[in-house]
């Protein structure tokens, strides 16, 4: 079977990260967590003291940033910023909210658009994000939009961050709803399904059920 470029979009907590990584493993494809790239920019902006509304500052920052994914034998895929592993540092609530703000800025999106498209040139990859199938790869071979109820998504995210961020379930759900509103209402590349995306509601589905649904669709391609 020829290698495909697959996109999986959807809101926070829908299970995109786990499912995208597992699907890539099943297909022996490369998994690209594009949300981590935006978090990387947000972390760098925070470290440099650049306000997310400072377009010029963000543009200058992006011109000198070097972000890349590396695959390690014991820890899987790691995100590197200037050769430093920042994978664990980008998962704090502060960086999460800041990444939502910087991701709406044209300078950041232009920078990461080029980064992501270069990563997808050889196909054989699963790209996870919020506008992969609508903006970054409108001609992707297969597009999925993964969703779930806000309550289920908050519970899943809480399980991921429990004991790490100190947030309560209520605080996680509040932040998730704020991010949903920000991501869906922004004028630049808002969160929405591509017209030709296969929509999957994972609220009542297991991980394996979602992956099986995706594989079944992929296998029906001519």
Backbone as JSON, one array per atom type, in Angstrom:
{
  "sequence": "XXXXXXXXXXXXXXXXXXXXXXXXXXXXXXXXXXXXXXXXXXXXXXXXXXXXXXXXXXXXXXXXXXXXXXXXXXXXXXXXXXXXXXXXXXXXXXXXXXXXXXXXXXXXXXXXXXXXXXXXXXXXXXXXXXXXXXXXXXXXXXXXXXXXXXXXXXXXXXXXXXXXXXXXXXXXXXXXXXXXXXXXXXXXXXXXXXXXXXXXXXXXXXXXXXXXXXXXXXXXXX",
  "N": [[0.85, -1.19, 0.0], [0.53, 2.23, -0.85], [2.21, 4.98, 0.75], [0.48, 7.19, 2.92], [-0.74, 10.49, 3.73], [-2.03, 11.42, 6.69], [-4.46, 13.17, 8.56], [-5.5, 14.21, 11.79], [-7.78, 15.98, 13.42], [-9.26, 17.99, 16.07], [-10.87, 18.95, 19.21], [-9.32, 19.8, 22.43], [-8.56, 17.08, 24.6], [-10.01, 15.12, 23.32], [-8.83, 12.77, 22.77], [-6.92, 12.71, 20.83], [-4.07, 12.66, 20.86], [-3.24, 10.16, 22.02], [-4.59, 8.38, 20.3], [-3.7, 9.15, 17.73], [-0.96, 8.59, 17.93], [-1.07, 5.82, 18.41], [-2.35, 4.92, 16.08], [-0.44, 5.64, 14.16], [1.62, 3.91, 14.94], [0.42, 1.43, 14.37], [0.34, 1.57, 11.63], [2.95, 1.83, 11.01], [3.89, 4.41, 10.66], [5.13, 7.82, 10.83], [4.56, 9.78, 13.7], [3.25, 12.96, 14.28], [2.95, 15.43, 16.56], [1.43, 18.23, 16.36], [0.42, 20.16, 18.04], [2.24, 20.24, 20.07], [4.29, 21.65, 18.91], [3.29, 24.27, 18.81], [3.08, 24.68, 21.53], [5.75, 24.62, 22.14], [6.68, 26.98, 20.93], [5.23, 28.77, 22.5], [6.37, 28.28, 25.03], [8.98, 29.14, 24.54], [8.49, 31.84, 24.0], [7.52, 32.69, 26.44], [9.8, 32.3, 28.05], [11.43, 34.17, 26.92], [10.2, 36.46, 27.61], [8.24, 37.58, 25.98], [5.28, 39.09, 25.05], [2.15, 37.53, 24.21], [0.64, 39.08, 22.5], [2.38, 40.61, 21.14], [3.2, 41.07, 18.1], [5.47, 41.66, 16.51], [7.55, 40.87, 18.2], [7.05, 38.12, 18.44], [7.38, 37.34, 15.79], [10.1, 37.87, 15.37], [11.14, 36.08, 17.24], [10.37, 33.59, 16.14], [11.9, 33.53, 13.85], [14.38, 32.82, 14.75], [14.1, 30.43, 16.02], [14.56, 26.93, 16.57], [12.96, 24.07, 16.21], [12.43, 20.61, 16.68], [11.46, 17.15, 16.27], [12.6, 14.25, 17.88], [13.23, 10.75, 17.9], [13.48, 8.56, 20.54], [14.97, 5.57, 21.92], [14.01, 4.75, 24.41], [12.17, 6.6, 25.45], [10.39, 7.32, 23.49], [8.95, 9.63, 21.12], [10.35, 12.85, 21.28], [10.26, 16.37, 21.95], [12.42, 18.85, 20.84], [14.02, 21.88, 21.62], [16.26, 24.05, 20.42], [18.14, 22.0, 20.78], [17.54, 21.15, 23.33], [15.63, 19.13, 25.48], [12.27, 19.63, 25.73], [9.92, 18.4, 26.21], [8.46, 17.63, 28.55], [8.17, 20.06, 29.81], [6.33, 21.58, 28.43], [3.75, 21.0, 29.13], [2.38, 22.27, 31.16], [-0.33, 24.07, 32.81], [-0.11, 26.85, 32.36], [1.5, 27.11, 30.05], [-0.13, 25.73, 28.3], [-2.45, 27.39, 28.07], [-1.21, 29.7, 27.1], [-0.25, 28.78, 24.67], [-2.57, 28.53, 23.2], [-3.16, 31.19, 22.81], [-0.89, 32.2, 21.35], [-1.05, 30.62, 19.11], [-2.94, 31.72, 17.49], [-1.76, 33.78, 16.21], [-0.58, 35.38, 13.28], [2.22, 35.4, 12.58], [3.32, 33.26, 14.01], [1.82, 31.12, 13.01], [2.53, 31.16, 10.3], [5.24, 30.51, 10.46], [5.18, 27.9, 11.65], [3.61, 26.61, 9.79], [5.27, 26.22, 7.59], [7.2, 24.57, 8.79], [5.67, 22.29, 9.45], [4.7, 21.44, 6.93], [7.05, 20.76, 5.64], [7.74, 18.55, 7.16], [5.81, 16.78, 6.31], [6.31, 16.13, 3.69], [7.23, 13.66, 2.65], [5.19, 11.96, 3.16], [3.53, 9.1, 4.69], [2.82, 9.59, 7.33], [1.18, 10.62, 10.37], [-0.56, 13.36, 11.25], [-1.39, 15.27, 13.97], [-3.67, 17.68, 15.23], [-5.29, 20.91, 15.13], [-5.97, 22.27, 12.85], [-5.11, 20.76, 10.77], [-6.29, 19.33, 8.61], [-7.72, 21.34, 7.4], [-6.21, 23.68, 6.91], [-3.32, 23.32, 6.96], [-2.78, 20.86, 5.6], [-4.7, 20.68, 3.24], [-5.06, 18.96, 1.14], [-4.7, 16.43, 2.11], [-4.45, 12.83, 2.24], [-6.17, 11.28, 3.83], [-8.57, 12.36, 6.15], [-9.46, 12.96, 9.5], [-11.82, 13.91, 12.04], [-11.85, 14.17, 15.35], [-13.89, 13.93, 18.15], [-15.53, 14.5, 21.38], [-17.72, 14.5, 24.25], [-17.76, 17.51, 26.29], [-17.55, 16.96, 29.06], [-16.47, 14.35, 29.2], [-14.08, 14.79, 27.86], [-12.83, 16.57, 29.6], [-12.52, 14.94, 31.84], [-10.73, 13.04, 30.86], [-8.49, 14.65, 30.3], [-7.93, 15.56, 32.86], [-7.11, 13.22, 34.09], [-4.72, 12.86, 32.81], [-3.18, 15.0, 33.76], [-3.32, 14.88, 36.49], [-1.94, 15.24, 39.67], [0.28, 16.42, 38.61], [-0.09, 19.08, 37.73], [-1.63, 20.12, 39.76], [-4.21, 20.95, 39.45], [-7.81, 20.93, 39.88], [-10.55, 18.78, 38.88], [-12.68, 20.4, 38.12], [-11.39, 22.8, 37.51], [-9.83, 22.01, 35.34], [-11.84, 21.39, 33.47], [-12.99, 23.92, 33.2], [-10.84, 25.39, 32.04], [-10.59, 23.95, 29.69], [-13.01, 24.46, 28.38], [-12.75, 27.21, 27.98], [-10.59, 27.22, 26.26], [-11.7, 25.81, 24.11], [-13.59, 27.69, 23.26], [-11.91, 29.83, 22.55], [-10.34, 28.65, 20.49], [-12.26, 27.94, 18.59], [-13.49, 30.3, 17.88], [-11.64, 32.07, 16.88], [-10.38, 34.24, 14.3], [-8.43, 33.47, 12.53], [-7.72, 30.49, 11.04], [-9.78, 28.81, 12.46], [-10.89, 26.26, 14.81], [-12.4, 23.59, 13.29], [-14.22, 20.98, 11.55], [-12.83, 19.64, 8.53], [-14.49, 19.82, 5.35], [-14.45, 17.33, 4.05], [-13.72, 15.57, 6.01], [-13.7, 12.61, 8.03], [-15.87, 12.22, 10.58], [-15.63, 11.39, 13.98], [-17.06, 10.44, 16.98], [-15.8, 10.03, 20.06], [-16.82, 9.65, 22.56], [-18.21, 7.43, 23.72], [-16.62, 5.37, 22.92], [-14.02, 2.93, 22.87], [-10.39, 3.09, 22.89], [-9.35, 1.18, 21.07], [-11.6, 0.73, 19.5], [-11.96, 3.18, 18.2], [-9.57, 3.33, 16.71], [-9.85, 1.05, 15.11], [-12.06, 1.83, 13.59], [-10.95, 3.95, 12.17], [-8.91, 2.61, 10.74], [-10.44, 0.91, 9.18], [-11.7, 2.73, 7.49], [-9.45, 3.81, 6.19], [-8.55, 1.57, 4.82], [-10.48, 1.26, 2.89], [-9.9, 2.98, 0.92], [-9.23, 3.6, -2.53]],
  "CA": [[0.0, 0.0, 0.0], [1.33, 3.45, -0.9], [2.16, 5.75, 1.98], [-0.52, 8.24, 2.94], [-0.64, 11.56, 4.71], [-3.28, 11.36, 7.45], [-4.61, 14.23, 9.56], [-6.5, 14.0, 12.84], [-8.06, 17.23, 14.11], [-10.29, 17.91, 17.09], [-10.62, 19.76, 20.4], [-8.49, 19.25, 23.51], [-9.15, 16.03, 25.41], [-10.8, 14.17, 22.54], [-8.06, 11.53, 22.64], [-6.13, 12.78, 19.6], [-2.66, 12.3, 21.05], [-3.14, 8.71, 22.2], [-5.08, 7.68, 19.11], [-2.81, 9.43, 16.61], [0.27, 7.84, 18.14], [-1.35, 4.39, 18.24], [-2.62, 4.68, 14.66], [0.84, 5.7, 13.47], [2.32, 2.66, 15.26], [-0.22, 0.33, 13.62], [0.65, 1.73, 10.2], [4.4, 2.06, 10.91], [4.04, 5.78, 10.17], [5.66, 8.81, 11.77], [3.52, 10.55, 14.39], [3.62, 14.36, 14.49], [2.06, 16.16, 17.48], [1.63, 19.64, 15.99], [0.12, 20.99, 19.2], [3.48, 20.38, 20.83], [5.08, 22.7, 18.28], [2.77, 25.55, 19.3], [3.47, 24.78, 22.93], [7.18, 24.93, 22.13], [6.78, 28.42, 20.66], [4.72, 29.46, 23.69], [7.38, 28.17, 26.08], [10.1, 30.01, 24.16], [8.03, 33.22, 24.16], [7.46, 32.96, 27.88], [11.17, 32.39, 28.55], [12.03, 35.4, 26.4], [9.43, 37.6, 28.1], [7.5, 38.16, 24.87], [3.83, 39.06, 25.23], [1.51, 36.86, 23.08], [0.06, 40.08, 21.6], [3.48, 41.32, 20.49], [3.41, 40.41, 16.8], [6.86, 41.81, 16.09], [8.39, 40.05, 19.06], [6.83, 36.72, 18.06], [7.98, 37.11, 14.47], [11.55, 37.79, 15.57], [11.41, 34.83, 17.95], [10.22, 32.46, 15.22], [13.01, 33.53, 12.88], [15.59, 32.22, 15.32], [13.76, 29.17, 16.71], [14.78, 25.64, 15.91], [12.19, 23.01, 16.86], [12.42, 19.34, 15.95], [11.12, 15.95, 17.0], [13.52, 13.13, 17.75], [12.68, 9.51, 18.46], [14.45, 7.91, 21.42], [14.63, 4.16, 22.13], [13.37, 4.47, 25.7], [11.13, 7.58, 25.79], [9.56, 7.62, 22.33], [9.18, 10.9, 20.43], [10.6, 13.97, 22.19], [10.36, 17.67, 21.27], [13.66, 19.53, 21.18], [14.15, 23.31, 21.33], [17.69, 24.37, 20.46], [18.81, 20.78, 21.26], [17.15, 20.86, 24.71], [14.37, 18.39, 25.55], [11.26, 20.42, 26.42], [8.69, 17.62, 26.14], [7.71, 17.68, 29.81], [7.97, 21.46, 30.25], [5.26, 22.25, 27.66], [2.44, 20.46, 29.53], [1.83, 22.98, 32.31], [-1.53, 24.86, 32.46], [0.27, 28.17, 31.86], [1.94, 26.97, 28.66], [-1.3, 25.31, 27.54], [-3.27, 28.56, 27.75], [-0.41, 30.6, 26.29], [-0.15, 28.23, 23.32], [-3.82, 28.86, 22.53], [-3.06, 32.59, 22.41], [0.11, 32.42, 20.3], [-1.41, 29.87, 17.9], [-3.82, 32.55, 16.67], [-0.98, 34.89, 15.65], [-0.11, 35.05, 11.92], [3.65, 35.13, 12.5], [3.55, 31.9, 14.52], [1.21, 30.15, 12.1], [3.35, 31.1, 9.09], [6.47, 29.79, 10.8], [4.92, 26.48, 11.85], [3.06, 26.04, 8.56], [6.41, 25.73, 6.82], [7.81, 23.46, 9.53], [4.81, 21.1, 9.33], [4.65, 20.97, 5.54], [8.32, 20.06, 5.35], [7.68, 17.25, 7.82], [4.87, 15.91, 5.61], [6.65, 15.99, 2.27], [7.42, 12.26, 2.24], [3.99, 11.22, 3.58], [3.79, 8.08, 5.7], [2.78, 10.3, 8.6], [-0.1, 10.99, 10.98], [-0.45, 14.68, 11.84], [-2.46, 15.59, 14.93], [-3.74, 19.1, 15.54], [-6.59, 21.55, 15.1], [-6.28, 22.75, 11.5], [-4.3, 19.97, 9.84], [-7.03, 19.0, 7.4], [-8.35, 22.52, 6.81], [-5.25, 24.72, 6.52], [-1.95, 22.85, 6.72], [-2.79, 19.84, 4.55], [-6.06, 20.57, 2.67], [-5.09, 17.86, 0.17], [-4.29, 15.19, 2.78], [-5.09, 11.64, 1.69], [-7.25, 10.88, 4.74], [-8.77, 13.34, 7.23], [-10.39, 12.6, 10.57], [-12.1, 14.91, 13.07], [-12.17, 13.39, 16.54], [-14.55, 14.76, 19.16], [-16.16, 13.82, 22.51], [-18.44, 15.47, 25.06], [-16.85, 18.29, 27.14], [-17.34, 16.3, 30.35], [-15.56, 13.23, 28.99], [-12.77, 15.33, 27.5], [-12.24, 17.13, 30.82], [-12.12, 13.82, 32.69], [-9.53, 12.46, 30.27], [-7.38, 15.57, 30.49], [-7.63, 15.56, 34.29], [-6.36, 11.99, 34.37], [-3.37, 13.06, 32.28], [-2.41, 16.0, 34.51], [-3.51, 14.7, 37.93], [-0.69, 15.12, 40.42], [1.36, 17.14, 37.93], [-0.37, 20.51, 37.7], [-2.34, 20.54, 40.96], [-5.55, 21.41, 39.11], [-8.96, 20.08, 40.16], [-11.32, 18.43, 37.69], [-13.48, 21.57, 37.74], [-10.48, 23.76, 36.89], [-9.47, 21.46, 34.04], [-12.98, 21.56, 32.58], [-13.11, 25.35, 32.92], [-9.8, 25.77, 31.08], [-10.88, 23.29, 28.42], [-14.11, 25.19, 27.73], [-12.2, 28.48, 27.54], [-9.77, 26.96, 25.07], [-12.63, 25.49, 23.03], [-14.17, 28.94, 22.77], [-10.86, 30.59, 21.86], [-9.92, 27.96, 19.27], [-13.36, 27.88, 17.62], [-13.96, 31.63, 17.49], [-10.59, 32.92, 16.33], [-10.58, 34.53, 12.88], [-7.4, 32.79, 11.75], [-7.72, 29.02, 11.15], [-10.55, 28.33, 13.62], [-11.09, 24.82, 14.94], [-13.62, 23.09, 12.66], [-13.92, 19.84, 10.69], [-12.75, 19.84, 7.08], [-15.71, 19.31, 4.72], [-14.3, 15.93, 3.66], [-13.19, 14.78, 7.13], [-14.53, 11.58, 8.66], [-16.09, 12.66, 11.97], [-15.77, 10.28, 14.93], [-17.33, 10.83, 18.36], [-15.16, 9.0, 20.89], [-17.38, 9.7, 23.91], [-18.55, 6.1, 24.23], [-15.8, 4.39, 22.21], [-12.7, 2.61, 23.42], [-9.26, 3.41, 22.03], [-9.28, 0.21, 19.99], [-12.76, 0.91, 18.61], [-11.69, 4.34, 17.36], [-8.51, 2.97, 15.77], [-10.43, 0.11, 14.14], [-12.9, 2.62, 12.69], [-10.06, 4.68, 11.28], [-8.24, 1.66, 9.83], [-11.44, 0.43, 8.22], [-11.87, 3.77, 6.48], [-8.22, 3.89, 5.41], [-8.46, 0.4, 3.95], [-11.46, 1.34, 1.8], [-9.39, 3.87, -0.12], [-8.83, 2.89, -3.75]],
  "C": [[0.89, 1.24, 0.0], [1.18, 4.22, 0.41], [1.21, 6.92, 1.84], [-0.14, 9.33, 3.92], [-2.01, 11.66, 5.38], [-3.32, 12.49, 8.47], [-5.72, 13.86, 10.54], [-6.65, 15.31, 13.61], [-9.12, 17.01, 15.18], [-9.92, 18.74, 18.3], [-9.76, 19.04, 21.43], [-9.25, 18.17, 24.27], [-9.98, 15.02, 24.65], [-10.09, 12.83, 22.37], [-7.13, 11.53, 21.44], [-4.71, 12.25, 19.77], [-2.48, 10.79, 21.14], [-3.5, 7.97, 20.93], [-4.17, 7.92, 17.91], [-1.52, 8.64, 16.72], [0.06, 6.35, 17.9], [-1.62, 4.05, 16.78], [-1.32, 4.7, 13.86], [1.65, 4.42, 13.72], [1.75, 1.5, 14.45], [0.15, 0.37, 12.15], [2.15, 1.81, 9.93], [4.69, 3.41, 10.26], [4.71, 6.64, 11.25], [4.49, 9.57, 12.39], [4.02, 11.95, 14.68], [2.56, 15.05, 15.35], [2.26, 17.65, 17.23], [1.29, 20.58, 17.14], [1.36, 21.23, 20.04], [4.37, 21.47, 20.23], [4.62, 24.08, 18.75], [3.12, 25.76, 20.77], [4.96, 25.15, 23.05], [7.42, 26.41, 21.88], [6.34, 29.21, 21.89], [5.73, 29.44, 24.82], [8.55, 29.1, 25.8], [9.73, 31.48, 24.35], [8.0, 33.61, 25.63], [8.87, 33.15, 28.45], [11.84, 33.69, 28.12], [11.29, 36.64, 26.86], [8.64, 38.3, 27.02], [6.0, 37.99, 25.09], [3.18, 38.39, 24.01], [0.84, 37.82, 22.09], [1.13, 40.87, 20.84], [3.84, 40.63, 19.18], [4.86, 40.49, 16.35], [7.8, 40.94, 16.9], [8.27, 38.57, 18.71], [7.48, 36.4, 16.72], [9.49, 36.98, 14.58], [11.95, 36.51, 16.27], [11.39, 33.66, 16.99], [11.37, 32.38, 14.22], [14.25, 32.83, 13.42], [15.34, 30.89, 16.04], [14.13, 27.96, 15.88], [14.08, 24.56, 16.74], [12.27, 21.75, 16.02], [12.0, 18.2, 16.88], [12.24, 14.94, 16.8], [12.88, 11.9, 18.4], [13.76, 8.82, 19.27], [14.02, 6.47, 21.68], [13.84, 3.9, 23.4], [12.22, 5.42, 26.05], [10.23, 7.95, 24.63], [9.92, 8.96, 21.72], [9.31, 12.03, 21.44], [10.72, 15.25, 21.36], [11.6, 18.4, 21.78], [13.58, 21.0, 20.75], [15.6, 23.68, 21.52], [18.46, 23.24, 21.15], [18.54, 20.47, 22.73], [15.78, 20.19, 24.71], [13.36, 19.2, 26.37], [9.93, 19.68, 26.51], [7.85, 17.74, 27.4], [7.38, 19.11, 30.24], [6.82, 22.13, 29.53], [3.86, 21.81, 28.09], [1.84, 21.15, 30.75], [0.59, 23.76, 31.87], [-1.18, 26.21, 31.85], [0.69, 28.1, 30.39], [0.77, 26.56, 27.77], [-2.14, 26.51, 27.12], [-2.51, 29.54, 26.87], [-0.31, 30.1, 24.85], [-1.41, 28.51, 22.53], [-3.79, 30.29, 22.03], [-2.09, 32.78, 21.26], [-0.26, 31.7, 19.01], [-2.32, 30.66, 16.98], [-3.06, 33.67, 15.96], [-0.39, 34.51, 14.29], [1.36, 34.7, 11.84], [3.98, 33.71, 12.94], [3.01, 30.86, 13.55], [2.02, 30.04, 10.81], [4.61, 30.28, 9.33], [6.21, 28.28, 10.89], [4.27, 25.82, 10.64], [4.19, 25.46, 7.71], [7.06, 24.54, 7.47], [7.0, 22.18, 9.3], [4.78, 20.56, 7.9], [5.94, 20.28, 5.13], [8.32, 18.68, 5.97], [6.79, 16.27, 7.05], [5.2, 15.62, 4.17], [6.73, 14.54, 1.81], [6.25, 11.36, 2.62], [4.36, 10.14, 4.6], [3.78, 8.66, 7.09], [1.36, 10.56, 9.06], [0.13, 12.31, 11.71], [-1.65, 14.97, 12.73], [-2.47, 17.09, 15.21], [-5.15, 19.64, 15.54], [-6.97, 22.08, 13.72], [-5.47, 22.0, 10.45], [-5.02, 19.72, 8.52], [-7.68, 20.18, 6.71], [-7.36, 23.51, 6.24], [-3.9, 24.14, 6.11], [-1.88, 21.85, 5.57], [-4.21, 19.68, 3.97], [-6.2, 19.44, 1.66], [-4.62, 16.54, 0.79], [-5.07, 14.0, 2.23], [-6.29, 11.2, 2.52], [-7.34, 11.91, 5.87], [-9.79, 12.82, 8.23], [-10.61, 13.82, 11.47], [-12.63, 14.15, 14.27], [-12.74, 14.3, 17.61], [-15.06, 13.88, 20.3], [-16.86, 14.9, 23.33], [-17.45, 16.24, 25.94], [-16.55, 17.62, 28.47], [-16.34, 15.15, 30.24], [-14.16, 13.75, 28.67], [-12.06, 15.91, 28.73], [-11.75, 16.02, 31.73], [-10.84, 13.17, 32.18], [-8.32, 13.35, 30.49], [-6.95, 15.6, 31.95], [-6.79, 14.35, 34.67], [-4.91, 12.14, 33.91], [-2.53, 13.96, 33.19], [-2.51, 15.84, 36.02], [-2.18, 14.48, 38.62], [0.48, 15.84, 39.81], [1.14, 18.64, 38.02], [-1.05, 21.03, 38.97], [-3.75, 21.05, 40.69], [-6.62, 20.42, 39.54], [-9.65, 19.76, 38.84], [-12.11, 19.64, 37.19], [-12.61, 22.61, 37.04], [-10.06, 23.3, 35.5], [-10.6, 21.67, 33.05], [-13.18, 23.04, 32.22], [-12.1, 25.8, 31.87], [-10.08, 25.18, 29.71], [-11.98, 24.04, 27.67], [-13.64, 26.55, 27.23], [-11.39, 28.28, 26.26], [-10.65, 26.58, 23.88], [-13.17, 26.77, 22.39], [-13.13, 29.75, 22.0], [-10.5, 29.96, 20.52], [-10.99, 28.0, 18.18], [-13.76, 29.25, 17.1], [-12.89, 32.52, 16.87], [-10.79, 33.09, 14.82], [-9.59, 33.77, 12.0], [-7.41, 31.3, 12.04], [-8.49, 28.52, 12.36], [-10.68, 26.81, 13.61], [-12.43, 24.43, 14.32], [-13.26, 21.89, 11.79], [-13.75, 20.27, 9.24], [-14.0, 19.25, 6.45], [-15.64, 17.82, 4.38], [-13.71, 15.07, 4.78], [-14.2, 13.74, 7.6], [-14.66, 11.96, 10.13], [-16.35, 11.44, 12.86], [-15.98, 10.85, 16.32], [-16.82, 9.71, 19.26], [-15.72, 8.93, 22.3], [-17.59, 8.31, 24.5], [-17.72, 5.0, 23.57], [-14.48, 4.16, 22.92], [-11.63, 3.04, 22.43], [-9.22, 2.49, 20.83], [-10.42, 0.38, 18.99], [-12.53, 2.1, 17.68], [-10.64, 4.0, 16.3], [-9.04, 2.02, 14.7], [-11.3, 0.84, 13.13], [-12.04, 3.37, 11.68], [-9.39, 3.75, 10.27], [-9.2, 1.14, 8.78], [-11.66, 1.46, 7.1], [-10.64, 3.87, 5.59], [-8.13, 2.75, 4.38], [-9.46, 0.41, 2.81], [-11.0, 2.27, 0.69], [-8.95, 3.06, -1.34], [-7.31, 2.83, -3.89]]
}
